Amino acid sequence: MKCCTLLGHGFEELEAIGTLALIKRSGIEADLYGLSGETTSGKHDIPICGLLSLNDLNPDDYDLLLLPGGPHYVLIEQNETARQLIRTFFEQNKPVAAICASPTILGRMGYLKGRKYTCFTSMDEDFGGTYLDQYVVTDGSLITGRSAAAAIDFGFAIIELLQGTAQKQRIQKEIYY
């Protein structure tokens, strides 16, 4: 199993790094792609180096697309390469996991219509689906998370979708969840 993650300046560190730490602990490989260059920093100015180029991302190489939240969601939404990547994952019915502000990108692109989802509460718009006031919502191959506080449960939902309940429970036990 392999995950690609999109990061731009202002990503929420807890949602990105916390989630990635859990899924990597579970044996899921993860590559990080920068929206603009090989270095970026999060919402709290924590730098991340060694990012891969978004232009080199081949969606066929990945089983899941991870979209952390934070102010960088605007950069993702404005980036046509990122938007095409999102389209490709949905067209191929491949899992997409978006947390906090990032589900709004999916909603504005029409991918939350008829689906159950969550997002940062104040960013919920009429996306044509059913907003649930929960930390994490899984609807088929779509996983959405509400906020940074949901990062651990969000990571576990990814593990469960990709590797099953037994693996999720094993990792929960390993970290004394």
NUSELO-45745 format. One record per atom (N, C-alpha, C): atom name; residue in three letters; y, x, z; residue number from 1. Coordinates in Angstrom, 2 decimals. Atoms other than C-alpha are relative to their C-alpha. Layout:
  name  resn        v        u        w  resi
    CA   ala        Y        X        Z   NUM
...
This chain:
  name  resn        v        u        w  resi
     N   met    -1.18     0.84     0.00     1
    CA   met     0.00     0.00     0.00     1
     C   met     1.25     0.88     0.00     1
     N   lys    -1.21    -0.80     0.13     2
    CA   lys     3.44     1.23    -0.89     2
     C   lys     1.23    -0.92    -0.08     2
     N   cys    -1.23     0.78    -0.10     3
    CA   cys     6.96    -0.07    -0.17     3
     C   cys     1.17     0.80    -0.54     3
     N   cys    -1.26    -0.64     0.38     4
    CA   cys    10.30     0.70    -1.80     4
     C   cys     1.13    -0.69     0.75     4
     N   thr    -1.12     0.49    -0.80     5
    CA   thr    13.48     0.31     0.22     5
     C   thr     1.31     0.41    -0.66     5
     N   leu    -1.31    -0.28     0.56     6
    CA   leu    17.04     0.06    -1.08     6
     C   leu     1.02     0.21     1.12     6
     N   leu    -1.02    -0.31    -1.00     7
    CA   leu    19.80     1.70     0.95     7
     C   leu     1.32     0.35    -0.67     7
     N   gly    -1.35    -0.33     0.42     8
    CA   gly    23.52     1.78     0.35     8
     C   gly     0.85     0.23     1.24     8
     N   his    -0.89    -0.27    -1.12     9
    CA   his    26.44     2.81     2.53     9
     C   his     0.21    -1.28     0.83     9
     N   gly    -0.22     1.13    -0.90    10
    CA   gly    26.58     0.49     5.55    10
     C   gly    -1.26    -0.78     0.33    10
     N   phe     1.23     0.71    -0.36    11
    CA   phe    22.90    -0.50     5.87    11
     C   phe    -0.13    -0.05     1.52    11
     N   glu     0.22     0.12    -1.45    12
    CA   glu    21.86    -1.66     9.35    12
     C   glu    -1.17     0.90     0.38    12
     N   glu     1.02    -0.99    -0.34    13
    CA   glu    19.94     1.25    10.87    13
     C   glu    -1.22    -0.59     0.68    13
     N   leu     1.16     0.58    -0.69    14
    CA   leu    17.75    -0.80    13.21    14
     C   leu    -0.93    -0.72    -0.97    14
     N   glu     0.81     0.79     0.94    15
    CA   glu    16.60    -3.05    10.38    15
     C   glu    -0.73     0.88    -1.01    15
     N   ala     0.64    -0.90     0.96    16
    CA   ala    15.85    -0.16     8.03    16
     C   ala    -0.99     0.93     0.70    16
     N   ile     0.82    -1.05    -0.59    17
    CA   ile    14.53     2.62    10.23    17
     C   ile    -1.06    -0.58     0.94    17
     N   gly     0.99     0.62    -0.88    18
    CA   gly    12.84     0.41    12.84    18
     C   gly    -1.15    -0.61    -0.78    18
     N   thr     1.03     0.62     0.84    19
    CA   thr    11.00    -1.55    10.17    19
     C   thr    -0.85     1.06    -0.68    19
     N   leu     0.75    -1.06     0.68    20
    CA   leu    10.05     1.58     8.24    20
     C   leu    -0.91     0.76     0.96    20
     N   ala     0.83    -0.71    -0.97    21
    CA   ala     8.76     3.30    11.39    21
     C   ala    -1.27    -0.79     0.30    21
     N   leu     1.18     0.82    -0.27    22
    CA   leu     6.43     0.38    12.10    22
     C   leu    -0.96    -0.02    -1.18    22
     N   ile     0.92     0.12     1.12    23
    CA   ile     5.07     0.01     8.60    23
     C   ile    -0.64     1.35    -0.35    23
     N   lys     0.60    -1.32     0.23    24
    CA   lys     4.56     3.76     8.20    24
     C   lys    -1.05     0.31     1.06    24
     N   arg     0.99    -0.16    -1.07    25
    CA   arg     2.75     3.81    11.55    25
     C   arg    -1.30    -0.69    -0.39    25
     N   ser     1.16     0.77     0.43    26
    CA   ser     0.41     1.28     9.96    26
     C   ser    -0.66     0.57    -1.25    26
     N   gly     0.60    -0.64     1.16    27
    CA   gly    -0.29     3.57     7.00    27
     C   gly     0.57    -0.45    -1.33    27
     N   ile    -0.66     0.43     1.24    28
    CA   ile     1.97     1.88     4.46    28
     C   ile     0.99     1.09    -0.41    28
     N   glu    -0.93    -1.01     0.49    29
    CA   glu     3.77     4.45     2.33    29
     C   glu     1.35    -0.67    -0.29    29
     N   ala    -1.33     0.56     0.24    30
    CA   ala     7.52     3.98     1.93    30
     C   ala     0.90     1.05    -0.64    30
     N   asp    -1.01    -0.83     0.65    31
    CA   asp    10.06     5.46    -0.44    31
     C   asp     1.36    -0.65     0.17    31
     N   leu    -1.35     0.49    -0.19    32
    CA   leu    13.80     5.14     0.10    32
     C   leu     0.84     0.36    -1.22    32
     N   tyr    -0.82    -0.17     1.19    33
    CA   tyr    16.12     4.66    -2.86    33
     C   tyr     1.46    -0.26     0.34    33
     N   gly    -1.43     0.14    -0.23    34
    CA   gly    19.86     5.16    -2.75    34
     C   gly     0.68    -0.74    -1.13    34
     N   leu    -0.76     0.72     1.01    35
    CA   leu    22.24     2.85    -4.52    35
     C   leu     0.98     0.92    -0.72    35
     N   ser    -0.96    -0.93     0.63    36
    CA   ser    24.58     5.77    -5.18    36
     C   ser    -0.19     1.40     0.57    36
     N   gly     0.21    -1.38    -0.42    37
    CA   gly    23.21     9.25    -4.69    37
     C   gly    -1.14     0.17     0.97    37
     N   glu     1.13    -0.29    -0.86    38
    CA   glu    20.70    10.97    -2.50    38
     C   glu     0.33     0.03     1.48    38
     N   thr    -0.41     0.07    -1.40    39
    CA   thr    22.68    10.65     0.73    39
     C   thr     0.84    -1.25     0.20    39
     N   thr    -0.84     1.14    -0.38    40
    CA   thr    24.13     7.60     2.43    40
     C   thr     0.05    -0.04     1.51    40
     N   ser    -0.04     0.16    -1.45    41
    CA   ser    25.01     6.51     5.92    41
     C   ser    -0.02    -1.48     0.32    41
     N   gly     0.13     1.37    -0.44    42
    CA   gly    24.34     3.38     7.86    42
     C   gly     1.29    -0.54     0.59    42
     N   lys    -1.12     0.72    -0.59    43
    CA   lys    26.64     0.90     9.52    43
     C   lys     0.63     0.79     1.15    43
     N   his    -0.46    -0.76    -1.16    44
    CA   his    26.91     3.23    12.52    44
     C   his     0.11     1.49    -0.32    44
     N   asp    -0.23    -1.35     0.50    45
    CA   asp    27.44     6.37    10.41    45
     C   asp    -1.14     0.97     0.25    45
     N   ile     1.17    -0.88    -0.09    46
    CA   ile    23.92     7.72    10.84    46
     C   ile    -0.40     0.34    -1.44    46
     N   pro     0.28    -0.38     1.39    47
    CA   pro    23.29     9.72     7.65    47
     C   pro    -1.50     0.03    -0.32    47
     N   ile     1.35    -0.09     0.53    48
    CA   ile    20.13     9.48     5.58    48
     C   ile     0.08     0.84    -1.27    48
     N   cys    -0.03    -0.92     1.14    49
    CA   cys    19.42    12.28     3.11    49
     C   cys    -1.33    -0.09    -0.76    49
     N   gly     1.24    -0.07     0.77    50
    CA   gly    16.84    12.82     0.39    50
     C   gly    -0.41    -1.31    -0.65    50
     N   leu     0.32     1.28     0.64    51
    CA   leu    17.06     9.35    -1.13    51
     C   leu    -0.34     0.23    -1.46    51
     N   leu     0.37    -0.05     1.41    52
    CA   leu    15.44     8.83    -4.51    52
     C   leu     1.01    -0.79    -0.81    52
     N   ser    -0.95     0.69     0.87    53
    CA   ser    17.48     7.63    -7.48    53
     C   ser    -0.52    -1.38    -0.39    53
     N   leu     0.36     1.37     0.37    54
    CA   leu    17.42     3.88    -8.04    54
     C   leu    -0.37    -0.10    -1.47    54
     N   asn     0.29     0.03     1.43    55
    CA   asn    17.38     4.58   -11.78    55
     C   asn    -1.42     0.47    -0.33    55
     N   asp     1.37    -0.49     0.21    56
    CA   asp    13.96     6.26   -11.38    56
     C   asp    -1.07    -0.92     0.59    56
     N   leu     0.95     0.89    -0.67    57
    CA   leu    12.35     3.36    -9.50    57
     C   leu    -0.80    -0.80    -1.02    57
     N   asn     0.91     0.78     0.83    58
    CA   asn     9.32     1.87   -11.25    58
     C   asn    -0.65    -1.05     0.89    58
     N   pro     0.55     1.04    -0.88    59
    CA   pro     8.45    -1.50    -9.64    59
     C   pro    -1.52    -0.08    -0.02    59
     N   asp     1.46     0.04     0.08    60
    CA   asp     4.84    -1.15   -10.82    60
     C   asp    -0.65     0.93     1.02    60
     N   asp     0.53    -0.95    -0.98    61
    CA   asp     4.43     1.68    -8.29    61
     C   asp    -0.01    -0.55     1.42    61
     N   tyr    -0.20     0.50    -1.36    62
    CA   tyr     5.16    -0.59    -5.31    62
     C   tyr    -0.60    -1.39     0.21    62
     N   asp     0.59     1.27    -0.41    63
    CA   asp     3.55    -3.47    -3.44    63
     C   asp     0.99    -0.91     0.69    63
     N   leu    -0.97     0.77    -0.75    64
    CA   leu     6.64    -4.61    -1.54    64
     C   leu     1.39     0.59    -0.18    64
     N   leu    -1.40    -0.40     0.03    65
    CA   leu    10.43    -4.49    -1.85    65
     C   leu     0.62    -0.36     1.34    65
     N   leu    -0.63     0.19    -1.30    66
    CA   leu    12.29    -4.05     1.45    66
     C   leu     1.51     0.11    -0.15    66
     N   leu    -1.46     0.05     0.05    67
    CA   leu    15.97    -5.03     1.70    67
     C   leu     0.56    -0.15     1.41    67
     N   pro    -0.64     0.10    -1.31    68
    CA   pro    17.51    -4.15     5.07    68
     C   pro     1.37    -0.65    -0.14    68
     N   gly    -1.32     0.62     0.01    69
    CA   gly    20.71    -5.95     6.01    69
     C   gly     1.09     0.97     0.35    69
     N   gly    -1.19    -0.79    -0.28    70
    CA   gly    24.12    -4.75     6.99    70
     C   gly     0.99    -0.19    -1.14    70
     N   pro    -1.04     0.18     1.01    71
    CA   pro    27.35    -4.56     5.01    71
     C   pro    -0.38     0.49    -1.40    71
     N   his     0.39    -0.50     1.32    72
    CA   his    25.55    -2.72     2.18    72
     C   his    -0.58    -1.10    -0.90    72
     N   tyr     0.55     1.08     0.81    73
    CA   tyr    24.15    -6.08     1.04    73
     C   tyr     0.93    -0.31    -1.18    73
     N   val    -0.97     0.23     1.08    74
    CA   val    27.36    -6.44    -1.02    74
     C   val    -0.25     0.98    -1.14    74
     N   leu     0.27    -1.01     1.02    75
    CA   leu    26.53    -3.20    -2.85    75
     C   leu    -1.27    -0.33    -0.78    75
     N   ile     1.24     0.40     0.68    76
    CA   ile    23.01    -4.42    -3.61    76
     C   ile     0.29    -1.16    -0.94    76
     N   glu    -0.30     1.19     0.79    77
    CA   glu    24.33    -7.74    -4.83    77
     C   glu     0.81     0.33    -1.25    77
     N   gln    -0.85    -0.38     1.12    78
    CA   gln    26.83    -6.01    -7.14    78
     C   gln    -0.68     0.97    -0.97    78
     N   asn     0.67    -1.02     0.79    79
    CA   asn    24.32    -3.49    -8.54    79
     C   asn    -1.02    -0.66    -0.92    79
     N   glu     0.87     0.68     0.95    80
    CA   glu    22.67    -4.79   -11.72    80
     C   glu    -1.42     0.57     0.00    80
     N   thr     1.34    -0.59    -0.07    81
    CA   thr    19.75    -2.33   -11.44    81
     C   thr    -0.76    -0.56     1.20    81
     N   ala     0.63     0.58    -1.19    82
    CA   ala    19.03    -3.60    -7.92    82
     C   ala    -0.34    -1.46    -0.23    82
     N   arg     0.26     1.43     0.28    83
    CA   arg    19.33    -7.22    -9.05    83
     C   arg    -1.19    -0.16    -0.96    83
     N   gln     1.13     0.07     0.92    84
    CA   gln    16.90    -6.57   -11.91    84
     C   gln    -1.30     0.32     0.73    84
     N   leu     1.18    -0.33    -0.80    85
    CA   leu    14.46    -4.99    -9.45    85
     C   leu    -0.45    -1.22     0.80    85
     N   ile     0.32     1.21    -0.75    86
    CA   ile    14.64    -8.11    -7.28    86
     C   ile    -0.63    -1.04    -0.93    86
     N   arg     0.56     0.95     0.97    87
    CA   arg    14.03   -10.30   -10.35    87
     C   arg    -1.44     0.36    -0.35    87
     N   thr     1.34    -0.46     0.37    88
    CA   thr    11.02    -8.21   -11.33    88
     C   thr    -1.02    -0.31     1.09    88
     N   phe     0.93     0.27    -1.10    89
    CA   phe     9.43    -8.50    -7.89    89
     C   phe    -0.31    -1.49     0.09    89
     N   phe     0.25     1.45    -0.07    90
    CA   phe     9.87   -12.28    -7.85    90
     C   phe    -0.78    -0.49    -1.21    90
     N   glu     0.73     0.42     1.21    91
    CA   glu     8.68   -12.70   -11.46    91
     C   glu    -1.47     0.39     0.07    91
     N   gln     1.38    -0.47    -0.14    92
    CA   gln     5.54   -10.71   -10.62    92
     C   gln    -0.66    -0.52     1.28    92
     N   asn     0.49     0.55    -1.26    93
    CA   asn     5.09   -12.64    -7.34    93
     C   asn    -0.44     1.10     0.99    93
     N   lys     0.25    -1.09    -0.93    94
    CA   lys     5.15    -9.35    -5.42    94
     C   lys     0.83    -0.25     1.26    94
     N   pro    -0.73     0.24    -1.25    95
    CA   pro     6.21    -9.43    -1.76    95
     C   pro     1.39     0.62     0.04    95
     N   val    -1.37    -0.44    -0.24    96
    CA   val     9.91    -9.16    -0.94    96
     C   val     0.30    -0.30     1.46    96
     N   ala    -0.37     0.16    -1.40    97
    CA   ala    11.10    -8.63     2.64    97
     C   ala     1.49     0.31     0.14    97
     N   ala    -1.45    -0.15    -0.14    98
    CA   ala    14.81    -9.15     3.37    98
     C   ala     0.41    -0.48     1.38    98
     N   ile    -0.39     0.33    -1.37    99
    CA   ile    16.52    -9.23     6.75    99
     C   ile     1.52    -0.04     0.13    99
     N   cys    -1.39     0.11    -0.41   100
    CA   cys    19.90   -10.25     8.19   100
     C   cys     0.89    -0.51    -1.13   100
     N   ala    -0.89     0.41     1.08   101
    CA   ala    22.50   -10.32     5.40   101
     C   ala    -0.70    -0.02    -1.35   101
     N   ser     0.64    -0.13     1.31   102
    CA   ser    20.09    -9.44     2.58   102
     C   ser    -0.65    -1.28    -0.54   102
     N   pro     0.50     1.24     0.59   103
    CA   pro    18.43   -12.87     2.28   103
     C   pro     1.07    -0.80    -0.76   103
     N   thr    -1.05     0.72     0.73   104
    CA   thr    21.81   -14.16     1.12   104
     C   thr     0.03     0.42    -1.47   104
     N   ile     0.10    -0.45     1.39   105
    CA   ile    21.39   -12.03    -2.02   105
     C   ile    -1.04    -0.85    -0.72   105
     N   leu     1.09     0.78     0.60   106
    CA   leu    18.11   -13.80    -2.69   106
     C   leu     0.41    -1.45    -0.19   106
     N   gly    -0.46     1.38     0.10   107
    CA   gly    19.70   -17.17    -2.00   107
     C   gly     0.96    -0.20    -1.15   107
     N   arg    -0.98     0.10     1.09   108
    CA   arg    22.57   -16.56    -4.38   108
     C   arg    -0.63     0.21    -1.37   108
     N   met     0.72    -0.20     1.26   109
    CA   met    20.07   -15.46    -7.04   109
     C   met    -0.95    -1.17    -0.29   109
     N   gly     0.84     1.18     0.20   110
    CA   gly    18.18   -18.75    -6.58   110
     C   gly    -1.42     0.11     0.52   110
     N   tyr     1.38    -0.22    -0.43   111
    CA   tyr    15.04   -17.33    -4.94   111
     C   tyr    -0.36    -0.65     1.34   111
     N   leu     0.31     0.70    -1.25   112
    CA   leu    15.32   -19.36    -1.71   112
     C   leu    -0.15    -1.51    -0.23   112
     N   lys     0.15     1.43     0.30   113
    CA   lys    15.23   -22.76    -3.47   113
     C   lys    -1.43    -0.44     0.29   113
     N   gly     1.31     0.55    -0.32   114
    CA   gly    12.40   -24.82    -2.07   114
     C   gly    -0.83     0.85     0.95   114
     N   arg     0.75    -0.90    -0.88   115
    CA   arg    11.43   -22.05     0.37   115
     C   arg     0.54    -0.08     1.42   115
     N   lys    -0.41    -0.16    -1.39   116
    CA   lys    11.54   -21.60     4.12   116
     C   lys     0.49     1.43     0.16   116
     N   tyr    -0.58    -1.33    -0.16   117
    CA   tyr    13.71   -18.68     5.19   117
     C   tyr     0.87     0.03     1.24   117
     N   thr    -1.01    -0.21    -1.02   118
    CA   thr    16.00   -17.23     7.81   118
     C   thr     0.91     1.12    -0.49   118
     N   cys    -0.95    -1.08     0.30   119
    CA   cys    19.00   -14.89     7.67   119
     C   cys     0.98     0.05     1.16   119
     N   phe    -1.04    -0.05    -1.02   120
    CA   phe    21.96   -13.87     9.79   120
     C   phe     0.67    -1.38     0.01   120
     N   thr    -0.32     1.43    -0.09   121
    CA   thr    22.91   -17.33    11.02   121
     C   thr     1.32    -0.37    -0.66   121
     N   ser    -1.31     0.37     0.56   122
    CA   ser    26.59   -17.31    10.04   122
     C   ser     0.08     0.21    -1.51   122
     N   met     0.00    -0.25     1.44   123
    CA   met    25.67   -16.21     6.50   123
     C   met    -0.84    -1.02    -0.77   123
     N   asp     0.80     1.00     0.68   124
    CA   asp    23.45   -19.17     5.76   124
     C   asp     0.90    -0.92    -0.81   124
     N   glu    -0.71     0.91     0.90   125
    CA   glu    24.71   -21.16     2.79   125
     C   glu    -1.01    -1.03    -0.46   125
     N   asp     0.95     0.97     0.55   126
    CA   asp    23.16   -24.09     0.97   126
     C   asp    -0.74     0.66    -1.15   126
     N   phe     0.77    -0.71     1.01   127
    CA   phe    20.53   -22.08    -0.89   127
     C   phe    -1.08    -0.87    -0.62   127
     N   gly     0.99     0.90     0.58   128
    CA   gly    18.37   -25.11    -1.67   128
     C   gly    -1.37     0.09     0.65   128
     N   gly     1.25    -0.12    -0.74   129
    CA   gly    15.67   -24.16     0.81   129
     C   gly     0.18    -0.54     1.40   129
     N   thr    -0.03     0.45    -1.39   130
    CA   thr    14.97   -24.79     4.47   130
     C   thr     0.26     1.19     0.91   130
     N   tyr    -0.35    -1.06    -0.95   131
    CA   tyr    16.78   -22.50     6.92   131
     C   tyr    -0.69    -0.31     1.33   131
     N   leu     0.64     0.13    -1.31   132
    CA   leu    14.77   -21.93    10.12   132
     C   leu     0.67     0.97     0.96   132
     N   asp    -0.65    -0.81    -1.02   133
    CA   asp    16.45   -20.64    13.27   133
     C   asp    -1.08     0.77     0.78   133
     N   gln     1.08    -0.83    -0.56   134
    CA   gln    13.71   -18.06    13.94   134
     C   gln     0.29     1.46    -0.32   134
     N   tyr    -0.15    -1.43     0.29   135
    CA   tyr    13.52   -14.28    14.09   135
     C   tyr    -0.53     0.36    -1.37   135
     N   val     0.66    -0.35     1.25   136
    CA   val    11.14   -14.08    11.13   136
     C   val    -0.65    -1.24    -0.59   136
     N   val     0.65     1.09     0.71   137
    CA   val     9.94   -16.53     8.51   137
     C   val    -0.76     0.60    -1.18   137
     N   thr     0.80    -0.39     1.15   138
    CA   thr     7.10   -15.88     6.07   138
     C   thr    -0.32    -1.25    -0.79   138
     N   asp     0.29     1.11     0.91   139
    CA   asp     6.81   -18.20     3.08   139
     C   asp    -0.66     0.60    -1.23   139
     N   gly     0.73    -0.64     1.09   140
    CA   gly     4.10   -16.98     0.73   140
     C   gly     0.25     1.49     0.01   140
     N   ser    -0.24    -1.44     0.10   141
    CA   ser     5.10   -13.52    -0.48   141
     C   ser     1.43     0.38     0.40   141
     N   leu    -1.38    -0.24    -0.44   142
    CA   leu     8.64   -13.84     0.94   142
     C   leu     0.05     0.08     1.53   142
     N   ile    -0.22    -0.16    -1.44   143
    CA   ile     9.47   -12.49     4.40   143
     C   ile     1.49     0.16     0.21   143
     N   thr    -1.41    -0.13    -0.34   144
    CA   thr    12.94   -13.01     5.84   144
     C   thr     0.14     0.17     1.51   144
     N   gly    -0.30    -0.23    -1.40   145
    CA   gly    14.39   -11.84     9.14   145
     C   gly     1.44    -0.34     0.29   145
     N   arg    -1.32     0.49    -0.36   146
    CA   arg    17.42   -13.08    11.04   146
     C   arg     1.02     1.09     0.30   146
     N   ser    -1.00    -0.96    -0.47   147
    CA   ser    19.04    -9.99    12.55   147
     C   ser    -0.67     1.28     0.47   147
     N   ala     0.53    -1.27    -0.51   148
    CA   ala    18.67    -6.48    13.95   148
     C   ala    -0.97    -0.22     1.15   148
     N   ala     0.90     0.30    -1.13   149
    CA   ala    17.06    -8.00    17.04   149
     C   ala    -1.40    -0.39    -0.45   149
     N   ala     1.28     0.44     0.55   150
    CA   ala    14.24    -9.24    14.79   150
     C   ala    -0.77     1.12    -0.68   150
     N   ala     0.59    -1.08     0.79   151
    CA   ala    13.39    -5.81    13.31   151
     C   ala    -1.47     0.24     0.33   151
     N   ile     1.39    -0.25    -0.36   152
    CA   ile    10.14    -5.35    15.25   152
     C   ile    -0.90    -1.12    -0.53   152
     N   asp     0.80     1.11     0.51   153
    CA   asp     8.82    -8.82    14.45   153
     C   asp    -0.03    -0.01    -1.53   153
     N   phe    -0.09    -0.10     1.45   154
    CA   phe     9.98    -8.34    10.84   154
     C   phe    -1.01     1.04    -0.52   154
     N   gly     0.97    -1.03     0.38   155
    CA   gly     7.97    -5.11    10.59   155
     C   gly    -1.43    -0.48     0.15   155
     N   phe     1.36     0.53    -0.20   156
    CA   phe     4.91    -6.83    12.03   156
     C   phe    -0.36    -1.04    -1.05   156
     N   ala     0.27     0.99     1.05   157
    CA   ala     5.24    -9.66     9.49   157
     C   ala    -0.37     0.70    -1.31   157
     N   ile     0.33    -0.77     1.20   158
    CA   ile     5.19    -7.07     6.69   158
     C   ile    -1.41     0.55     0.10   158
     N   ile     1.35    -0.54    -0.21   159
    CA   ile     2.11    -5.39     8.15   159
     C   ile    -1.04    -1.10    -0.16   159
     N   glu     0.97     1.10     0.08   160
    CA   glu     0.36    -8.74     8.51   160
     C   glu    -0.18    -0.48    -1.45   160
     N   leu     0.11     0.46     1.39   161
    CA   leu     1.15    -9.80     4.93   161
     C   leu    -0.77     1.01    -0.86   161
     N   leu     0.63    -1.01     0.84   162
    CA   leu     0.04    -6.50     3.40   162
     C   leu    -1.38     0.45     0.47   162
     N   gln     1.24    -0.58    -0.53   163
    CA   gln    -2.81    -5.49     5.73   163
     C   gln    -0.82    -0.93     0.88   163
     N   gly     0.77     0.96    -0.78   164
    CA   gly    -3.87    -8.55     7.71   164
     C   gly     0.34    -0.02     1.48   164
     N   thr    -0.29     0.24    -1.42   165
    CA   thr    -3.69    -9.88    11.25   165
     C   thr    -0.61     1.06     0.90   165
     N   ala     0.65    -0.99    -0.86   166
    CA   ala    -6.18    -7.39    12.73   166
     C   ala     0.80     1.30     0.04   166
     N   gln    -0.81    -1.22     0.03   167
    CA   gln    -4.05    -4.43    11.59   167
     C   gln     1.31    -0.19     0.76   167
     N   lys    -1.24     0.29    -0.74   168
    CA   lys    -0.88    -6.06    12.91   168
     C   lys    -0.28     0.08     1.51   168
     N   gln     0.33     0.00    -1.43   169
    CA   gln    -2.57    -6.58    16.30   169
     C   gln    -0.32     1.41     0.49   169
     N   arg     0.29    -1.37    -0.39   170
    CA   arg    -3.82    -2.98    16.33   170
     C   arg     1.29     0.78     0.22   170
     N   ile    -1.28    -0.71    -0.14   171
    CA   ile    -0.28    -1.65    15.80   171
     C   ile     0.78    -0.55     1.19   171
     N   gln    -0.67     0.58    -1.17   172
    CA   gln     1.12    -4.09    18.38   172
     C   gln    -0.56     0.61     1.28   172
     N   lys     0.63    -0.59    -1.18   173
    CA   lys    -1.38    -2.77    20.91   173
     C   lys     0.39     1.47     0.15   173
     N   glu    -0.33    -1.43    -0.01   174
    CA   glu    -0.60     0.83    19.95   174
     C   glu     1.40     0.26     0.56   174
     N   ile    -1.35    -0.23    -0.51   175
    CA   ile     3.10     0.39    20.79   175
     C   ile     0.28    -0.83     1.27   175
     N   tyr    -0.14     0.81    -1.22   176
    CA   tyr     2.48    -1.84    23.86   176
     C   tyr     0.96    -1.17    -0.20   176
     N   tyr    -0.86     1.13     0.32   177
    CA   tyr     4.17    -4.83    22.22   177
     C   tyr    -0.37    -1.19     0.85   177
